[in-house]
Amino acid sequence: MSKVYLISGASSGIGEDVTKKLIECGNIVIGCGLEEKPGYNHEKFIYFKADVRESSNLKVKLKEILEKNKITKLDGLLTSAGVCGVAEDIYNTSEERFEELFSVNVMGTYNTIKAALEYLKEGSIVTMSSSLGTKAVSKCIGYSPAKAAICQLTKNLALELAPNIRVNAVAPSYIDTPMTRREPEKDDVRMALVANYPLKRIGYVEDVTNAVMFLMKDESSFITGEILRVSGGGHLR
């Protein structure tokens, strides 16, 4: 029997790849993103444009989409919308930039979950944190704390929403996505991170997708409140 999933950041990168995998398994995906139209199209992919920072608008658009398609419930959620922020120290990070990292990554996650809970009475929520949010990292003054906040939000929600809804986070290291490729000036920083990974390679979208799919499925039905790092072992150093 097919299930219905909501994915923020579904128009590119990890969100798009998870969308494809869920649909390949016979499910329906409702996705949102900042793009007018996604690059991926499928009859089981229902897309709408939305900024996850705008809570009221997100709720209204989600309700409209569900009613239009006669969908009454959700079975799972992935919050993959976010912005990156490496190689930024306290001396060169503006208040506006710091606020952006929290408003998109943290408030965006919170807003998406809050909008979905009206329709998600049981199932799995997967949030998108980062391995940089699981330890102190230099030159990551806004991004690292924002992703750490997502880890703590995940744990709090796991307690609050149990036993019917499981909540876990996936925390990738540097992953080759369209978003990270847009910042070539920071490649030296990223390559220094990769050199520190015991597995000695860059992370790929499918590495993260596989972790998300596991946490979405019933095979992980006794797992909640976990932060699953997909980091090539980088967190060990």
N, C-alpha and C positions, 0 to 999 in steps of 0.2 A: 504494500500500500504506500503510495507516495506521500511525502510530508511537505510542509511549507516552511521555508526558511527566509529570514530577513538578513540582509547583508549590507552594512554601510561600507562605502568605499568600494562598491562592486564594479565600478567602471574601469578599473585598471589593477595591475599588480596582483597582490595576494588575494584581494577580494574577488577579482575577476576569475582567477584560477580556481578558487574554491567554488564559485558559482558554477563554473563548467563541470567540475567534478560532481557536485550535488545533482546537477541536471542529468549527467551521464548515468547516475544511479536511479533516475526516474522521478526525482523530486521537482518541486516548483520553487523558484527563487524570486523573491521580491528584493530588488536592489536599489540603492540610491547612491548618488555621487554628485560631484560638482559639474560634470560635463552635461551638455544638453542631451547628447545621445551616447550610449556606450558603444565600444568597438565590437562587442559580442552581441549577437542577436539569436534568439531562440524562442519558440512559441511558449516555452515554460519559464522564460525569463521576463519578469515584469519590472520595468525600470522607471524610476522617477527622479527628477533632479531635486536635490535638497542639500542645504548646508546644515551639518549636524550641530552647529553652534546655535542655531535658531530653533529652540525647543518647540514653541507653539506651531510654527510652520511645518516642522517635521511631523508632529502629531496629526495635524490637519491633512497633510498630503498622504500619510500612511493610511489614515481612516478612509480617505477617498478611494485610494487604490484597492483596499480590501473590499469595500462595498461594491465598487465597480466590477470586480472580478468574483463577487459572491464568495469571498473567503472569510470565514468566521474565526479562525484561530491560526496561531503560529506554533511550530514545533521546535524551533531553534533560532539562534541569533549569533551572528558574528559581527563584532564591531571592529572593522579594519580601516575605517577612515582615520587619517592622521597626517601630521607633518613631521618631517625630519629636522634635526638640529644638532649636528656634530660640529666639532671644531669651533665652538663658540664659548668664550670665557666671560667672566663677570665684567671685565673691563670693556669689552666690545659688544656686549649684548644689551640692546635697548630695553626699556620697560615694555615697549610695545611688542617686541619680539618675544620676550619672556612670557607675556600675557597670551600671545598667540599660541605658543607651545602648550600652554595649559588649557586654553579655551577650546582648541581643536581636539587635542589628545584626551584630556580628562573630561571636560564638560561635554565634549562630543560623544564620548563613550557613555557618560551618565545619561545624557538626553536621549540617546538611541535606546538604551535599556528601558528607561522610563516610558518612552513611547510604545515599546513593544510589550510591556508587561500587561497591558489591558487585554492582549490577545494571546499571551504566552502563559498558560496555566501549569504546564508541565513540559519538560524537555531540557535542552542544553543551551547555555549561553557561553560563548567563547569570546574573550576580550583579547585585544592585541597590545601586548606590552613590548618590552625589549630587554635583551640581556643587559643593556646599559642602564636599565631600571632596577637591576638586582644587585648592583654594587656601586661603590663610589668610582666615578670616572672623571679625569681631568678634561677640561675644555668641552664640557657637555652640561653647562650650568643650568639650562632650562629643560632640555630634552630628558636627561637622566632623572631628575626629580619628578617630571610629569609622568614618565613611564613607571616610576616607582609608585606614584599615586594610583595608577591603574592596577598595579599588583595588590595594593592594600584594599582598593575598592572591590576587587574580585573576591578577596577573602571575606570581607564584610558581607558581600551579597551572597556568598556561598552559605554563610550562616543564616542570613535573613530569609533566603528564598527556599531553603531546604524544608521538607524532603522532596518536593515535587520538581524543583528546578535545580539543576546542577550548574555551577559557575566556575569556569577555569580560565586561565590565561595562557597564551602562547607567547614566549619571550624570545624572539629571534635575535641573532647577532646581525652583522651587516649582510643584507640580502640583495642580490642583483635584481632590482625592480626598476620600472620606468621612473619612479619618484627619486630613487637614489642616483640614477644616471643623469638627472637634470642638474646635478651639482658636481661637475667634473673638477672644479677647483679644489674639492676636498678629497680627491682620490688618494693623495699621499697619506692622509690621516687614515683612510679606510684600509689601505694596503698595509699600514703599520699594524692595524688591528688584526687583519687576516694573518700576518706573519706570526702573530701570537697564538693563533688557534692550533691546538694539538693536531687537528685533522688536516691542517695545511691547505685549505681550499676556501674559496668564497662560498657563501650560502646561496642556494637557488630557490625560486618561488615554490617549486614542487616540494622542497624539504619542509617548508612551513605548511603548505597545503595538507601534506600527509599527517602532520601533527594535529591540525585543526579537524580534519575528517575523523581521526580517531576519537577526539574529545566530543565530537558531535554524535557519534554512533553509540548504540546500546552496548557495544563491547566495553565502553568506559563507564558503565552505569554505576559503579561504586567509587568513582573518582570525582571529587569536588573540592574546591578551594586550593587547587594546585597551580603552580607556575611552571609550565613545561618549557624549559629552555632549549631552543634549537640554535645552538651557538658554536658548533664544531669543537666543543670543549673549552671555549675561550673563558668561560666563567671559572675554570679551575686555576687560572693564573691571576 
